[in-house]
Every structure is written in C-alpha cells, then in structure tokens.
Amino acid sequence: MITVGLTGGIGSGKTTVAKMFEELGVPVYNSDERAKDLMQKSPGLIAAIKELLGDAAYKEGKLDRGYVSKQVFNNKELLNALNAIVHPAVRKDFISWAEGQSSDYVIQEAAIIFEIGSQDFYDCIILVTAPKETRIDRIMQRDASNTVEGIEARMKNQLSDNKKIESSHYIIQNENIEQTKVQVLDVHRDLLNKI
C-alpha cells in the first residue's frame, strides 16, 4: 500500500481535493479532524496541552480553540511545542487507521507536512496550490469573522508554496473546479500505475 501525504496552505482547497479522491474510492484520513478528536478524548494529550498552555486551554471539559489559537498563533515557540505534542499522537493514530484499510493507496490530508518535517513518512506528496487572493477569499467566505491580517498571519506560519513545490511529487492547481477534477484523476491513475 502506498502512503500519500496531501497538503497545501490554508485556503488552497486541500479538503475539496481530498473529497475528490474519496469519490474515487480512496480512503482519506483528515489530520485536522482527527487531531481535534484526539485533543478532546486522549487523556495523555489533554494533560500535555494543559501543562503547556494552562488549564484555560479547556473550558467545561472541552478544548477552547479560541484560547489555544490566541496563545500559539503569534508565538512560534508555543506553536512548535503544541505541534510536538499533537503531531506524534496524530501520526500514531494515522498508522493504526491505515493498517485497517485495504485499498491500493491511502491519503493523509495534513496542513503542515513540510513545516514539521514529516515528508519522509510518505511514499509521495501531493501539494494543492491556489493564488493568495483566491485563498484569502475562500477563507473569508468560510468564516466571515476572519480578517485579512489574521489570515495572512496564519499563512506566515506555513511555508510558501515555492518551497513545498520542490519536494512534492504532484502539484494540483486548484482554481477551476473542473480542471481540478481532471488533475485529481490524472494523479489517481498515475498512483495506481505505480502499484
């Protein structure tokens, strides 16, 4: 079984692309969703997050995402420390999940593969890209409470597409949905040919 990493900057449309692969019958593991679930249910993870960010990280037994975001998004050291706690737990969960799949290849959708140096975990990497303005528009449409400044600050915490392109095996330009579907199908066929 081939293990594929699917990544892209915030607003690039990697979740849209992931759904297209799912429609082709490919199992996709959504790292963000699983991380949220693990941060809510794993006693070890909860204890480590509270130790790092204080008891205020959880309100009435639930992760206070607003509080956590405020703590880490302008503090690179804290963000790196939080990633060092959460990402190994997600990695372990992904491996367990992948072992239960019976397809020719599986995809792990993850926002920050290169940023945390996990690119070597995968047999190949698909990078989803889109112009910065398009990405900002998508994020604003998704959640009107965002500001352009806030979005740009989050973008700065991710590597630029140019740096990711060098180490990616496939690049999907996600601007026009029909063209994106064609690119996904091309990648899917190519991956099946490698098996």
Sequence and secondary structure as in RCSB ss.txt:
>XXXX:A:sequence
MITVGLTGGIGSGKTTVAKMFEELGVPVYNSDERAKDLMQKSPGLIAAIKELLGDAAYKEGKLDRGYVSKQVFNN
KELLNALNAIVHPAVRKDFISWAEGQSSDYVIQEAAIIFEIGSQDFYDCIILVTAPKETRIDRIMQRDASNTVEG
IEARMKNQLSDNKKIESSHYIIQNENIEQTKVQVLDVHRDLLNKI
>XXXX:A:secstr
 EEEEEEE TTS HHHHHHHHHHTT  EEEHHHHHHHHHHH HHHHHHHHHHH GGGEETTEE HHHHHHHHTT 
HHHHHHHHHHHHHHHHHHHHHHHHT  SSEEEEE S STTTT GGGSSEEEEEE  HHHHHHHHHHH TT  HHH
HHHHHHTS  HHHHHHT SEEEE SSHHHHHHHHHHHHHHHHHH 
